[in-house]
Amino acid sequence: MNERRLFAEARAIASPVGRFRGLALSGAVIAAMAAAPSVAEADVVGTVFESSTYHTGNIDGQGDWSKTGPYDVNVVNVNAFPDAAGYGFGSKSMQSSNAVVSGSFGDQTFTPSTVDEAGETGASGNGYSGGIRQTQYKARFRIGTALSTEQSGLYMSVSPDRGDGARMSYLRFEDHPDGVHVFFDEFVLNDFTDDDIATLPRNASHLIEFQIDFVDGAGNDQVTIKIDGSTVKTGTTWEDYFRDVDPMAPVPTVDSLLFREGGGAGDERPAHSGKGFLIDDVRIETTTPGANVGPTGATGA
């Protein structure tokens, strides 16, 4: 995947056509929700793929995951990958490769969404997210390679999203001879960066963490990336990219993760089908720090 195409993939933005992930609620439930006070509490959704909800095969429709395109993303038995025996993934995980790629967004792989979205006060869910607006988004997952040897040309990007490809941050994982390189893209001074922030050994799985603190105003959101518990990058979101595209339009909210196999002709790697990356222990949280925290009580005896 050449450098020009990498940046094209980072710049691309989804069309408004996507998928709506809402809940059908009765009138009584809606009325009760409307009458309830808006209390900003943490909202968490997670997947470990171990329950009977998940079975081997296409990830689409399993446990509220979505993947309506033809991508090579599946629930797999970990014991089918001897090199992953020490990853700590349990019996099942998600497998993803770039055997099939495209420039689209809404049909790629999305996690379940939290009930409560996160974003700035004026951000928009555009029909894809909702709930009580929170100011902080956290996501984490474990990732490893299906093989202990290099899978040449293998890559995948992961982004906080609301369900239609309106990405607010971005990590890309590429398999190189010396390990899996992790790239972080942010939008600064009217352009995207593409920083190589870490190289992951293939002999273990690795814990990847996003934290986004949304702050009203331009260019001041903060993104923190941790790998295996250590902070490897702090930066900002793509909020100013959306403002540059349409200064009158609100920036997007986030409530899920997008695992994307983007690209064009020549980027697909059919040889990686059924292999690529293994992903597990996915967790997403939206919250507002300090909400519902009262004053500190007196120190006891």
Phi, psi and omega per residue, in radians:
M1 nan 1.963 -3.016
N2 -1.334 2.895 -3.036
E3 -1.062 -0.721 -3.133
R4 -1.046 -0.737 -3.120
R5 -1.236 -0.587 3.077
L6 -1.037 -0.814 -3.132
F7 -1.218 -0.589 3.062
A8 -1.090 -0.683 3.122
E9 -1.161 -0.648 3.129
A10 -1.243 -0.581 -3.092
R11 -1.375 -0.479 -2.992
A12 -1.035 2.582 3.115
I13 -2.336 2.514 -3.021
A14 -1.215 2.692 2.947
S15 -1.274 2.870 3.133
P16 -1.189 -0.131 3.122
V17 -1.388 2.132 3.129
G18 -2.739 -2.614 -3.124
R19 -2.116 2.461 3.090
F20 -1.682 2.188 -3.110
R21 -2.017 1.329 -3.115
G22 -1.990 -3.131 3.126
L23 -2.038 2.397 3.071
A24 -1.458 1.960 -3.068
L25 -1.996 2.565 3.098
S26 -1.266 2.832 3.124
G27 -1.060 -0.637 -3.128
A28 -1.149 -0.718 3.126
V29 -1.147 -0.749 3.128
I30 -1.068 -0.739 3.134
A31 -1.110 -0.720 3.129
A32 -1.129 -0.684 3.123
M33 -1.142 -0.695 -3.130
A34 -1.130 -0.591 -3.101
A35 -1.391 -0.356 -3.098
A36 -1.261 2.582 3.105
P37 -1.195 2.602 3.114
S38 -1.451 1.602 -3.126
V39 -1.819 2.163 -3.087
A40 -1.494 1.670 3.091
E41 -1.986 2.827 -3.134
A42 -1.162 2.432 3.101
D43 -2.136 2.172 -3.009
V44 -2.241 2.419 2.985
V45 -2.347 2.435 -3.089
G46 -2.522 2.770 3.120
T47 -2.448 2.238 3.009
V48 -2.100 -0.011 3.023
F49 1.168 0.125 -3.062
E50 -1.497 -0.448 -3.038
S51 -1.259 2.924 3.121
S52 -1.183 -0.165 3.056
T53 -1.064 -0.525 -3.050
Y54 -1.868 2.305 3.104
H55 -2.310 2.765 -3.095
T56 -1.098 2.413 -3.126
G57 2.283 -2.978 -3.104
N58 -0.835 2.255 -3.123
I59 -1.197 -0.376 -3.027
D60 -1.024 2.236 3.078
G61 1.444 -0.057 3.133
Q62 -1.571 2.117 3.089
G63 0.975 0.627 3.138
D64 1.236 0.185 2.950
W65 -1.312 2.676 -3.123
S66 -2.333 2.372 3.021
K67 -2.792 1.623 -3.045
T68 -1.618 -0.104 3.090
G69 -1.576 3.136 -3.019
P70 -1.536 0.456 -2.989
Y71 -1.311 2.717 -3.104
D72 -1.498 1.307 -3.127
V73 -2.324 2.079 -2.978
N74 -2.539 2.770 2.885
V75 -1.463 2.305 -3.059
V76 -2.321 2.788 2.991
N77 -1.433 2.181 -3.091
V78 -1.105 -0.540 -3.103
N79 -1.190 -0.133 3.042
A80 -1.361 -0.103 -3.100
F81 -2.197 1.533 -3.082
P82 -0.964 -0.556 -3.118
D83 -1.226 -0.225 -3.135
A84 -1.748 0.188 -3.046
A85 -1.036 -0.534 -3.102
G86 -1.692 0.228 -3.062
Y87 -1.353 -0.313 -3.099
G88 1.313 0.521 -3.065
F89 -1.599 -0.037 -3.052
G90 1.329 -2.626 -3.020
S91 -1.587 -0.404 -3.086
K92 -2.346 2.663 3.048
S93 -2.657 3.132 3.060
M94 -1.731 2.384 3.110
Q95 -1.972 2.417 3.137
S96 -2.529 2.364 3.064
S97 -2.465 2.915 3.075
N98 -1.678 0.659 3.009
A99 -1.096 -0.546 3.055
V100 -2.260 2.297 3.127
V101 -2.344 2.853 3.011
S102 -2.825 2.993 3.099
G103 -1.571 0.120 -3.085
S104 -1.525 3.024 -3.076
F105 -2.252 -0.960 -2.972
G106 -1.090 -0.312 -3.140
D107 -1.781 0.170 -3.141
Q108 -1.496 -2.906 -2.980
T109 -1.633 2.093 3.123
F110 -2.089 2.427 3.020
T111 -1.243 2.931 2.881
P112 -1.006 2.690 -3.129
S113 -1.800 2.679 2.989
T114 -1.279 2.718 3.084
V115 -1.147 -0.723 -3.106
D116 -1.696 2.226 3.096
E117 -1.395 2.884 3.057
A118 -2.223 2.557 3.128
G119 2.851 -3.137 3.085
E120 -1.210 2.891 -3.111
T121 -0.977 -0.710 -3.082
G122 -1.641 0.146 -3.127
A123 -1.226 2.835 -3.083
S124 -2.187 2.366 3.000
G125 -1.471 -0.262 3.078
N126 0.906 0.587 3.127
G127 1.488 -0.024 -3.098
Y128 -1.790 -0.384 3.122
S129 -2.420 2.927 -3.109
G130 -2.942 -2.546 -3.100
G131 1.388 -2.750 3.122
I132 -1.486 2.248 -3.109
R133 -1.183 2.177 3.111
Q134 -1.943 2.833 -3.081
T135 -1.815 -0.146 -3.103
Q136 -2.303 2.407 3.117
Y137 -2.152 2.325 3.070
K138 -2.272 2.430 3.052
A139 -2.500 2.532 3.076
R140 -2.590 2.700 3.083
F141 -2.800 2.812 3.054
R142 -1.848 2.472 -3.106
I143 -2.385 2.480 3.027
G144 -2.610 2.961 3.106
T145 -1.641 2.590 -3.138
A146 -1.190 -0.430 -3.139
L147 -2.168 2.647 3.113
S148 -1.455 -0.130 3.095
T149 -1.846 2.791 -3.100
E150 -1.073 2.358 2.968
Q151 -1.831 1.612 -2.968
S152 -1.005 2.263 3.111
G153 1.470 0.049 -3.130
L154 -1.300 2.347 3.062
Y155 -2.717 2.852 3.079
M156 -2.851 2.516 3.041
S157 -1.974 2.674 -3.135
V158 -2.338 2.304 -3.049
S159 -2.502 2.431 2.895
P160 -1.094 2.387 -2.955
D161 -2.706 2.967 3.069
R162 -1.918 -0.037 3.079
G163 2.114 0.007 -3.121
D164 -2.267 0.086 -3.137
G165 1.651 0.145 3.081
A166 -1.452 1.332 -2.970
R167 -1.265 2.460 3.128
M168 -1.918 -0.118 3.008
S169 -2.801 -3.127 -2.941
Y170 -2.900 2.249 2.920
L171 -2.174 2.484 3.066
R172 -2.185 2.380 -3.140
F173 -1.967 2.168 -3.133
E174 -2.222 2.308 3.116
D175 -1.499 2.094 3.138
H176 -2.100 2.967 3.136
P177 -0.978 -0.595 -3.084
D178 -1.648 0.109 3.135
G179 2.346 -2.992 -3.118
V180 -1.605 2.024 3.108
H181 -1.492 2.442 3.141
V182 -1.966 2.191 -3.134
F183 -1.980 2.428 3.104
F184 -2.039 2.241 3.098
D185 -1.973 2.316 2.997
E186 -2.345 2.902 -3.109
F187 -1.922 1.920 -3.057
V188 -2.345 2.345 3.083
L189 0.926 0.831 3.032
N190 1.157 0.426 3.090
D191 -2.715 2.796 3.088
F192 -1.526 2.446 2.938
T193 -1.607 2.936 3.048
D194 -2.604 1.509 -2.993
D195 -1.783 2.258 3.041
D196 -1.398 1.885 -2.966
I197 -1.843 -0.209 -3.124
A198 -2.920 2.748 2.990
T199 -2.203 2.132 -3.041
L200 -1.748 2.202 3.033
P201 -1.110 2.594 -3.111
R202 -1.532 0.029 -3.081
N203 -1.602 0.177 -3.136
A204 -2.738 2.852 2.962
S205 -1.517 2.832 -3.055
H206 -2.372 2.426 3.139
L207 -1.542 2.089 3.139
I208 -1.902 2.304 -3.114
E209 -2.288 2.293 2.928
F210 -1.796 2.460 2.849
Q211 -2.386 2.211 3.082
I212 -2.090 2.171 3.008
D213 -1.850 1.946 -3.098
F214 -1.487 2.306 -3.134
V215 -2.260 2.249 3.132
D216 -1.009 2.426 -3.128
G217 1.945 2.990 -3.038
A218 -1.514 2.489 2.948
G219 1.101 0.422 -3.058
N220 -2.244 0.081 2.985
D221 -1.133 2.626 3.124
Q222 -2.106 2.248 3.071
V223 -1.938 2.276 3.076
T224 -2.085 2.215 3.098
I225 -1.943 2.195 3.053
K226 -2.043 2.497 3.034
I227 -2.247 2.140 -3.106
D228 0.923 0.683 3.040
G229 1.542 -0.142 -3.113
S230 -1.888 2.393 3.084
T231 -1.247 2.150 -3.116
V232 -1.963 -0.244 -3.128
K233 -2.835 2.397 2.904
T234 -2.157 2.440 -3.110
G235 -2.799 -2.669 -3.129
T236 -2.229 3.000 -3.096
T237 -1.473 -3.003 3.085
W238 -1.629 0.312 -3.055
E239 -0.969 -0.722 -3.089
D240 -1.278 -0.389 3.022
Y241 -1.092 -0.807 -3.139
F242 -1.150 -0.630 3.102
R243 -1.187 -0.599 3.094
D244 -1.192 -0.682 -3.138
V245 -1.140 -0.771 -3.138
D246 -2.618 1.672 -3.085
P247 -1.026 -0.372 -3.099
M248 -1.582 -0.218 -3.078
A249 -1.592 2.529 3.088
P250 -1.256 2.668 3.072
V251 -1.323 2.807 -3.074
P252 -1.364 2.772 2.920
T253 -1.561 3.094 3.022
V254 -2.406 2.599 3.068
D255 -2.713 0.142 -3.075
S256 -2.753 -3.074 3.035
L257 -2.101 2.459 3.044
L258 -1.859 2.077 2.995
F259 -1.732 1.932 -2.931
R260 -2.064 2.321 2.980
E261 -1.860 1.340 -3.100
G262 -1.550 2.834 3.102
G263 2.556 -3.033 -3.123
G264 -2.343 -2.872 -3.118
A265 -0.994 2.291 -3.137
G266 1.654 -0.232 -3.137
D267 -1.563 -0.365 -3.121
E268 -1.227 2.609 3.141
R269 -2.258 1.470 -3.103
P270 -0.982 -0.477 -3.131
A271 -1.122 -0.347 -3.125
H272 -1.534 -0.026 -3.091
S273 -0.946 2.295 -3.124
G274 1.379 0.026 3.134
K275 -2.219 -2.253 3.110
G276 1.439 -2.196 -3.120
F277 -1.823 2.643 2.972
L278 -1.996 2.337 -3.071
I279 -2.236 2.432 3.135
D280 -2.670 3.065 3.055
D281 0.916 0.931 -3.121
V282 -1.500 2.271 -3.118
R283 -2.486 2.307 3.120
I284 -2.242 2.383 -3.126
E285 -2.407 2.397 2.949
T286 -2.101 2.421 -3.086
T287 -2.768 3.006 3.013
T288 -2.190 1.849 -3.083
P289 -0.956 2.334 3.108
G290 1.600 -0.207 3.134
A291 -1.164 2.429 3.093
N292 1.074 0.443 3.087
V293 -1.877 2.016 -3.107
G294 -1.509 -3.121 3.128
P295 -1.152 2.681 3.114
T296 -1.214 2.319 3.130
G297 -1.319 2.980 -3.140
A298 -1.166 2.543 3.096
T299 -1.210 2.275 -3.135
G300 -1.276 3.057 -3.127
A301 -1.150 nan nan
